[in-house]
Amino acid sequence: MHDHDNPKNSGISRRQMLIAGGAMAAGAALSHFGGLVKHSLAKDGSTEKWPWPYEKLDPAATAAIAYEEWYRVYCGAAVINSVFSQLREKVGEPYLSFPVDSFVFLEGGMTGWGMTCGSNAGAAIVANCIIGPRTAGAHEGHLITTELFEWYSDAMLPIYKPETPKVTVDIVQTNSASPLCHLSVGRWMEKSGYPITSAERKDRCARVAASVAYHLVELLNQWHDGTYQSAGTHSPVKEFGITAQMNCMDCHGGDVPEPPL
């Protein structure tokens, strides 16, 4: 009986093949993100390297990309791609290797759970990738994220009006008083009368993503020029000793928006 006919040897061979196959798959994955890893590591391989190379972008052009991308990958990935797609052309790596479409899960406050609006989360990812996280001493990325959340909560959204809108009716503006998806969308549905599945609600969210992308690039351009100064004032930890938004009764009281059926 030959070795390859021996059940013991066959078992070992299959196991070795599985291990080898797993190693090949892992190698392929690492190869795919090789440019990203190569850039983010310092020369000694010990720390991540920040900031990422950034060139100033046109806020209006960025908003237009985000609006169109919403209809492909929804809010969070649309904001990310509105910035990173341009930097792929202007800069190259690490943006070429960044898996933008994987962030489609940010849609609907993360897979429809109504948590932080995906546009906000996408903007936070962009700011902290380009500038660097707070743990690396790059406080501007953290400050821009905080300021954007506060701006989103205070603004009458959507601000952006597409040149060629997919929905031609007037899209009403609302103030969410929160960075959360379910309050932002809920308050808009309550005021507009359109349900969650309507084309009008979808276009409203596409315009919100574009509005966030526009303001994000404004702040990134200021950072690039060295003129950025945070306008954020949100500090519940300092004032109340807890991490939170300070309008809890919107969800835990009697003011929860009633969406149209």
C-alpha positions as CSV (number, residue, x, y, z in Angstrom):
1,M,0.0,0.0,0.0
2,H,1.4,3.4,-1.0
3,D,1.7,6.2,1.5
4,H,-1.0,8.2,-0.2
5,D,-3.4,5.3,0.3
6,N,-2.7,5.2,4.1
7,P,-5.7,6.8,6.0
8,K,-3.4,8.3,8.6
9,N,-1.2,9.9,5.9
10,S,-4.3,11.0,4.0
11,G,-5.6,12.7,7.2
12,I,-2.4,14.5,7.8
13,S,-2.2,15.6,4.2
14,R,-5.7,17.0,4.2
15,R,-5.0,18.9,7.4
16,Q,-1.8,20.3,6.0
17,M,-3.7,21.3,2.8
18,L,-6.3,23.1,5.0
19,I,-3.5,24.9,6.9
20,A,-1.8,25.8,3.6
21,G,-5.0,27.0,2.1
22,G,-5.8,29.2,5.1
23,A,-2.3,30.7,5.0
24,M,-2.7,31.4,1.3
25,A,-6.1,33.1,1.9
26,A,-4.6,35.2,4.8
27,G,-1.6,36.1,2.5
28,A,-4.0,37.3,-0.2
29,A,-5.9,39.4,2.2
30,L,-2.7,41.0,3.6
31,S,-1.5,41.6,0.1
32,H,-4.7,43.4,-0.8
33,F,-4.2,45.9,2.0
34,G,-0.4,45.9,1.7
35,G,-0.2,49.5,0.6
36,L,-2.3,50.7,3.5
37,V,-0.2,48.7,6.0
38,K,3.1,49.9,4.5
39,H,2.0,53.5,4.7
40,S,0.5,53.4,8.2
41,L,3.6,51.9,9.9
42,A,6.6,54.0,10.9
43,K,10.0,53.0,9.6
44,D,10.7,50.9,12.8
45,G,7.3,49.2,12.4
46,S,6.3,50.2,15.9
47,T,3.7,53.0,15.5
48,E,1.1,54.2,13.0
49,K,2.2,57.1,10.9
50,W,0.0,60.2,10.8
51,P,-1.2,62.3,9.2
52,W,-2.1,60.7,5.9
53,P,-1.3,62.9,2.8
54,Y,-4.2,65.3,2.1
55,E,-4.8,67.8,-0.6
56,K,-7.5,70.4,-0.4
57,L,-10.8,69.4,-2.0
58,D,-13.7,71.4,-3.4
59,P,-16.6,71.1,-0.8
60,A,-19.3,71.4,-3.5
61,A,-17.7,68.7,-5.7
62,T,-17.4,66.5,-2.7
63,A,-21.0,67.0,-1.8
64,A,-22.1,66.1,-5.3
65,I,-20.2,62.8,-5.1
66,A,-21.7,62.0,-1.8
67,Y,-25.2,62.6,-3.1
68,E,-24.7,60.2,-6.0
69,E,-22.8,57.6,-3.9
70,W,-25.7,57.5,-1.3
71,Y,-27.7,55.7,-4.0
72,R,-25.0,53.1,-4.3
73,V,-23.6,52.6,-0.8
74,Y,-25.8,54.7,1.5
75,C,-24.8,57.4,4.0
76,G,-21.6,56.4,5.8
77,A,-19.7,54.9,2.8
78,A,-21.0,57.7,0.6
79,V,-19.3,60.3,2.9
80,I,-16.1,58.3,3.1
81,N,-16.0,57.7,-0.7
82,S,-16.8,61.3,-1.5
83,V,-13.4,62.3,0.0
84,F,-11.3,59.2,-0.5
85,S,-12.2,58.7,-4.2
86,Q,-10.8,62.1,-4.9
87,L,-7.7,61.5,-2.9
88,R,-7.1,58.2,-4.7
89,E,-6.6,60.3,-7.9
90,K,-4.8,63.2,-6.3
91,V,-2.6,61.2,-3.8
92,G,-2.7,57.5,-4.4
93,E,-1.9,55.3,-1.4
94,P,-3.1,54.7,1.3
95,Y,-6.5,55.7,-0.3
96,L,-6.2,53.2,-3.1
97,S,-6.1,50.3,-0.6
98,F,-8.9,51.6,1.7
99,P,-11.9,49.3,1.5
100,V,-14.6,52.0,1.2
101,D,-17.5,49.8,0.3
102,S,-17.1,47.7,3.4
103,F,-18.5,50.6,5.4
104,V,-22.0,50.2,3.8
105,F,-23.0,48.7,7.2
106,L,-23.2,52.3,8.6
107,E,-26.5,52.7,6.7
108,G,-29.5,53.4,8.9
109,G,-27.5,54.1,12.0
110,M,-25.5,50.9,11.5
111,T,-27.5,48.1,9.7
112,G,-30.8,49.8,10.5
113,W,-30.3,50.0,14.3
114,G,-30.9,53.8,14.3
115,M,-27.8,54.7,16.2
116,T,-25.3,57.4,15.1
117,C,-26.2,58.6,11.7
118,G,-24.0,56.9,9.1
119,S,-23.0,60.3,7.7
120,N,-21.6,61.3,11.0
121,A,-19.8,58.0,11.5
122,G,-18.4,58.2,8.0
123,A,-17.1,61.7,8.6
124,A,-15.5,60.6,11.8
125,I,-13.7,57.8,10.0
126,V,-12.4,60.2,7.4
127,A,-11.1,62.8,9.9
128,N,-9.4,60.2,12.1
129,C,-7.8,58.4,9.2
130,I,-6.4,61.6,7.6
131,I,-5.4,63.5,10.7
132,G,-4.9,60.6,13.1
133,P,-6.6,59.3,16.2
134,R,-6.5,61.0,19.6
135,T,-4.3,58.1,20.9
136,A,-1.6,59.2,18.5
137,G,-1.7,62.7,19.8
138,A,-3.6,64.0,16.8
139,H,-6.4,65.9,18.6
140,E,-7.7,67.7,15.6
141,G,-9.3,64.5,14.2
142,H,-11.1,64.1,17.5
143,L,-12.1,67.7,17.6
144,I,-13.4,67.8,14.0
145,T,-15.5,64.7,14.8
146,T,-17.0,66.3,17.9
147,E,-17.6,69.6,16.1
148,L,-19.3,67.8,13.2
149,F,-21.7,65.9,15.5
150,E,-22.6,69.1,17.3
151,W,-23.1,70.9,13.9
152,Y,-25.3,68.1,12.6
153,S,-27.4,68.3,15.8
154,D,-27.9,72.0,15.5
155,A,-28.2,72.5,11.7
156,M,-31.4,72.6,9.7
157,L,-30.8,69.6,7.4
158,P,-30.5,68.9,4.6
159,I,-28.6,72.0,3.4
160,Y,-27.3,70.6,0.1
161,K,-29.5,71.0,-3.0
162,P,-28.4,68.8,-5.9
163,E,-28.2,70.4,-9.4
164,T,-30.0,67.4,-10.8
165,P,-32.1,66.0,-8.0
166,K,-33.5,62.5,-8.1
167,V,-36.6,63.8,-6.4
168,T,-38.0,67.1,-7.5
169,V,-40.4,67.9,-4.6
170,D,-39.3,70.4,-2.0
171,I,-37.4,68.5,0.8
172,V,-38.3,70.1,4.1
173,Q,-35.5,70.9,6.6
174,T,-35.5,69.8,10.2
175,N,-33.4,70.2,13.3
176,S,-32.6,66.8,14.8
177,A,-31.1,68.1,18.1
178,S,-29.2,64.8,18.0
179,P,-26.5,63.0,16.0
180,L,-28.6,59.8,16.1
181,C,-30.2,58.4,13.0
182,H,-33.6,57.5,14.4
183,L,-34.2,61.0,15.8
184,S,-32.9,62.7,12.7
185,V,-35.0,60.7,10.3
186,G,-37.9,60.4,12.7
187,R,-38.2,64.2,13.2
188,W,-38.0,64.7,9.4
189,M,-40.7,62.1,8.7
190,E,-42.9,63.6,11.4
191,K,-42.7,67.0,9.8
192,S,-42.7,66.0,6.1
193,G,-45.4,63.3,6.3
194,Y,-43.3,60.9,4.2
195,P,-42.7,57.3,5.5
196,I,-39.3,55.6,5.7
197,T,-39.7,53.7,2.5
198,S,-40.5,56.8,0.4
199,A,-38.3,58.2,-2.4
200,E,-38.5,61.5,-0.6
201,R,-37.1,60.2,2.6
202,K,-34.3,58.5,0.7
203,D,-33.4,61.6,-1.2
204,R,-33.5,63.6,2.1
205,C,-30.9,61.2,3.5
206,A,-28.8,61.5,0.4
207,R,-28.8,65.3,0.7
208,V,-27.9,65.0,4.4
209,A,-24.9,62.9,3.5
210,A,-23.9,65.5,0.9
211,S,-24.3,68.3,3.5
212,V,-22.1,66.5,6.0
213,A,-19.4,65.8,3.3
214,Y,-19.4,69.5,2.3
215,H,-18.9,70.6,5.9
216,L,-16.3,67.9,6.6
217,V,-14.1,69.1,3.7
218,E,-14.5,72.7,4.8
219,L,-13.0,71.7,8.2
220,L,-10.3,69.4,6.6
221,N,-9.2,72.3,4.3
222,Q,-8.9,74.6,7.4
223,W,-6.8,71.9,9.1
224,H,-4.6,71.6,6.0
225,D,-4.0,75.4,6.0
226,G,-3.3,75.4,9.7
227,T,-6.3,77.7,10.5
228,Y,-8.6,75.1,12.1
229,Q,-10.0,76.1,15.5
230,S,-12.7,73.9,16.9
231,A,-16.1,75.5,17.4
232,G,-17.4,72.6,19.4
233,T,-18.8,73.1,22.9
234,H,-20.2,69.7,23.7
235,S,-18.6,68.5,27.0
236,P,-21.1,66.4,29.1
237,V,-18.2,64.5,30.8
238,K,-16.9,67.7,32.2
239,E,-20.3,69.1,33.2
240,F,-22.2,66.0,34.2
241,G,-19.5,63.3,34.6
242,I,-20.9,61.0,31.9
243,T,-20.4,60.4,28.2
244,A,-23.8,61.2,26.5
245,Q,-25.8,63.6,24.6
246,M,-27.8,65.6,27.0
247,N,-31.3,65.4,25.6
248,C,-32.2,62.0,27.0
249,M,-35.9,62.7,27.3
250,D,-36.3,62.7,23.5
251,C,-36.2,58.9,23.7
252,H,-37.0,58.2,27.3
253,G,-39.9,60.5,27.6
254,G,-43.1,61.3,25.6
255,D,-41.5,63.2,22.7
256,V,-40.5,60.3,20.5
257,P,-41.3,61.2,16.9
258,E,-44.3,59.5,15.4
259,P,-43.4,58.4,11.9
260,P,-46.1,58.4,9.2
261,L,-47.5,55.0,8.1
